[in-house]
Amino acid sequence: MNLDYFLKAEAPSWMGDGGSEDDIVISTRVRLARNLEGFRFPLIFTDEEAKTIDQMVAQAFYQLNDEKHNFSHFTIQEMPALKRQVLVEKHLISPMLAGKEKFASVIISQDEAISVMVNEEDHLRIQCLAPGLKLVETYEMANKLDSQLEKLLPFAFHNDFGYLTSCPTNVGTGLRASVMMHLPGLSMTKQIKALTQMLARFGMVVRGIYGEGSENLGNMYQISNQVTLGKSEDEIIDDLQEVVMQIIEQERKARQALLAQSAIALEDRIHRAYGTLKHARIMTSEEAATCLSNVRLGVDLGIIQDVPKHILNECTILIQPGFVQQYAGTTLEPAERDVFRAKLIREKLNNGKLKRKGEEKYDV
């Protein structure tokens, strides 16, 4: 697969609808941090070490390639900045990897359910994604790939400390599991701060849609474990599953409380957002995310019934600055992006299809 195949797809398989608890849980991610024995960590390794690691990992995936996964390897330094940005917006690489200029790469499966970052904070970051709440299944996918790679690559492992990683909080299993949740009820009832404090006591952390350091956008939050040392993989997965189920229960109660408080006010909010998405001519990414959140809430509550959830998932990706410019086929100023974004959303909601640059003139 060439890079454009991944850049032009609006939404990957893991953002499809129909996943478990998908009225609240958008997706599940499991990430394993691994390093190769005999090499220094990326923070201090030499260019020669980085090059060797990249070559070793690429060769390992070449041996693993099959019809099911069909892995593709892409070098970051060969990508223009816009293409890197789109991969970040699709959660296939991190902002940190996007900023690398030497001997960093990403390996992506055809369905985008698996991506592996090479020479980011660690030598390898294995990431597996699935729609809805699928912690056990997603971990099993990551663990299977990890076991296959361990037969081909010398992972750095200590009998007392487990897998050795660049950041001390990842030492041990090297496992970070996270669940992306849509929490408009808890946001509107001002409970997010209390939730964040409660999760911290359980060794969990709340982050924005793009992970550490990112902001909340459209009431989307990532809930993940924070510490990997001293716990087994099964314990980490089970603990997060239990916490997520509690959050789901709280969110559903908050939504019902909003309905009980003033159903007409909530319906008005939802329909105004729907009207804005269908008719607005200028829209920032923040406004689009807020409107999409309100419409998604309306779909989940049965207030809006003619919008497939996969369309909302696709819109969540395509409203981002990089994706907007990808469809425009050129670099756009912020004001131009806002016009183009509004047009993309109108097209998507009205017929589910987007017209690419050249098929129709866009006046932006």
N, C-alpha and C positions, 0 to 999 in steps of 0.2 A: 504494500500500500504506500502511495506517496503522501506527503504531508497534507496536501489539499483535501484528501479524502476525509481527514479528521477535522480540518478547519471549517469545512462547508456544512457538515452535519449539524443541524440545529440542536439536537439533544441526543446524548448517548443512551445506550440500552438501560443504564442504571437510573435514568430519570424517567423511565416509563411509568405508567400508572398500574394499579392492581397489586402493589406490594402490601404486605401485612401492615395494618394500622396506618394506611396511607392518607387518612384524613388529617394526620398530624405529622407522621414521620415521612420525610421526603426520600431519604436514602441512608444507607449504612456504609461506613468505610472502615476497613481494617488496614493498618499500615505496620510493616515490620522493618525495623532498622537493622542493617547488617554491615559489617566491615570485613575486609580481607586481611588475613593474617600476614604479617611481614611488611605491611605498608602503614605509613603514618596517616592520621586522620586528615580530612580535607583542609582543615584550618591551617595545617603546617606542612602538608606534603609538597613535593617538588612537582614541576611540570612533567617530568619523566615518569614519576610514580602515577600521576593522574592519567597520563596517556596509557600506561600499561593496564591500569585498573579498567579503564573504559574499554580497551580492546579485549580484556579477559571476560568482562561481563557480556559484551556484544557477542563474542564467540559462544559463550554458554547458551545464550538465547537462540542463537542460530541452530544449535544442536537440539533445542527444545521445540523448535517450530513444528507445528502440525496444523491440520485443517481446522481444528477447533479454535486455536488461539491466533495463529498467523501473526506473530509478533513483527513489528516494524521498529527499526532503530533510527533515531534522528539526533544529529549533533546540534547542540544549542547555538554554538558560535556561528553556524551557517544560516541561522534563521534571522530574518528581519525582526525588528522590535515588535511590530504589529502582530506577527504570527506567534511570537512568544506570549504576547498579552492574551490572545485568544485561547491558547492552551491553558493559561492560568485561569481564565474565566470559565473554562470547561472542567476545572479541577484536575487536569491531567498533569500539570506541573505546579510547583510552588513559586511565589514571587522571588524567593531566594535563588532557585535554579534559573529562573528567567534572567536574572542579573549576571549569571556566570558568562565568562568569555573564553575560557580555555578548558578543553577536555571534559566537558559536561555534556550529558546526553539524556534522552528519555526513550524508553522502550514501551510501546503501546500495543495492546491486543486489538484485533479488528473491531470487536464490539465495545471497546473502551472500558470494559469491566476491569481490566488490569493495566496499570501503568507502573513503570519502574524508573525512578530517578537515579541517575548515576553521577556520583561526585557532587552531591548537594551538601548537606551537613554531615552525612555519612556516605560511605562508598556506594551503598545501595539503600534505596527506600522503596520497598515493595508495597504497592497500594492496590487493594481490591475494593470494588464498589458494587452495590446492589440496590435495587429499588425497595422502598419501605423498610420495615424493621426486620433485618435478617442477619443478626449478629453471628449466630452459630454458623450459618451457611457461608457467610462472607469470610469468617475466620478459617473455615475448612478450605476454602479456595486459596487463601493466602498461604496457609500451612502446607498445602499440597505443592504449591509452586516453590516454597522455601525448601522443602525436602528435596525436590528435584534439583534445585540450584546447589544445595549443600553437597551433592554428589559430584558437582562439577567445579565448585569454587571453594577455596580454603577459608571458611568463615572464622573470624576471631572470636574465640570462646574461652572463658575462664571457669574452672570447676566450681569456684566459690561464688563468683559474681555473675555468671551466665554470659550472654552475648555482650561484647564490649562495644560501646557506642561513644560518639563524640560528646554528647550531652549526658551528664550523670543521671538525669531523670529517666533516660531511656535504657540504662544498664539493666540487665536481667533478661527479661523476655524480649526486650526491644519492641514490644507490642503497644501500639496506640489504636484503640478502637473508638470510633465516634459515630454519632447519629445526628443527621441534620433534621431539625424539627421546626415546624411552622407553629408559632405560639402567639397568635394575635389575641387570644382570650387573656392570657397571662400578661401580655403587654398592655392591653387596654385597661385591665384592672390593677395595673401598677404592682405586679407581683414578681417581676423579673429580678429585681435587686435581691429580694428575699430568697428567691430560688438560687441565685448565684452564690449567696452566702451559705445556704444549706448544702449545696453540692460541694463546696470547698471543704466542708467538714468530713465529707465522705471520700475525699481524694479525687474529686471530679472537677472539671473546669468548663465554663461556658465561654464560647468564642463566637466571632462573627462568621459570616458565610464562607470566607476564605481562610479560616483558621486563625492562628496566633497573630495578634496585632491588627486584625481586620475588624471593621465595624459591622454592627447589625444592619441588615438591609432587608426591608420588607418582612420584618418579624421572623426572619430565619436565624436560627441559632444552632451551633454545633455543640453537642454535649459529649465530652470525652474523658477517659481516664487520664490522670496526670502522672502517676508513678507506676513503674513497671518492676522495680526491684522488690523481692520478698513476696511476690504473688505469682501464682502459676497463670498460664494463659487462660485456663478454664475459669479460674477465680475472677480474673479481670473481665471476661465476657459476661459471666453470671452477675457480677456486681453491677455492671453497666446496664444489663438487661433489666434488672430489678429497679434501678433508679429511673430508667426511661419509662417503664410501665407506670411508675408513680407520677411522673410528669404528665404522661398522657391522661391519666385520671384527673389530675388537677386542671389541665387545659380544657378538658371536656366540661368540667364543672364550671369553669370560668365562662365558657361560651354559653352555657345554659343560664348562668347568672345574668349575662348581658341581654339575652332574650327576655328573661323575666323582668328585668329592670325597665326595658323599653324596646319591644320588638320592632315598632315602627321606626324608631331612631336608627336601629341597627340595619334594618332593611333599606332605609334611605341612604345610609352610608355606603352600603354594598352596591346599590343600584347607581348611585352617583359615580362611584369608582368605575363601574362597568360602562356607563355612558362616556366617561372621560377616555377610557381606553379605546372605545369604538369610534370616537369622533374628534378627539383632540388633534391639533395640528402641530403643537410644540410640546415636548415632554422630556424632562430630565430623567436620568436613570433613577434618582431617588423617588420622584413622583410616580414613575412607572412601577417601581417595586412596591410602593405603598398601595397603589391601586390594584396591582396583581394580588397582593396579600388580602385585600378586602374582598375581591372577587372569588379567590380561592376559598375564603371563609364562607362566602355565600353559596358556593357549590357544595361544600361539605355539610352545610346546614339545610340544603335543599331549597334555598331561596332562589338560586339561579340553577337552571337545569339544562341549558342548551350549550354549555361550554365543556368540552372534554378536558379532563385533568391533564392529559399529555400536552395539550395546547398551552396550558398555563406553565407547565414545566419547560417547554421550549421557549416561551416568552421570557422566562426567568434568565435564560442564557442569552438570548438574542438582544436584550436591552442593554447589555454591558458595552462600554465604549469600544473595546476592541472588536467585538462581534459586529457592531453597527458599521464600523469602517470596513470590516471584511466584506460585508454585503454591498457597501457602497463602491467598493473596488478602488478606494482612494483614501488618503488621509483627510479627515474633516476637522474643522474647528469645533469647539464645544457647542456653539449656537447651531451649526450645521448638523451636528450629531443629534441634537434635540428634535429637529425637524424630521430627519431621516428615521429616528427611533419611533416617533409617533406614527409615521407611515407604515413601518414594518409591523407594528402592533395592530394597526387597523386591518392590514392585509391578512395577518394571521388569524385574527378573531372573526373576520368576515368570511374567509374561505379556506383557511388552514394552509394557504400556500403563500410563498414569498416570491416576488419578482426580483430577479437579480439585475444589477446594473447592466444596461444594454438592452434588456427586454422592454423597458419602459423608461422614459426620461424622468429623473427625479429633480425637482426644482428645490435645491437646498442651499 
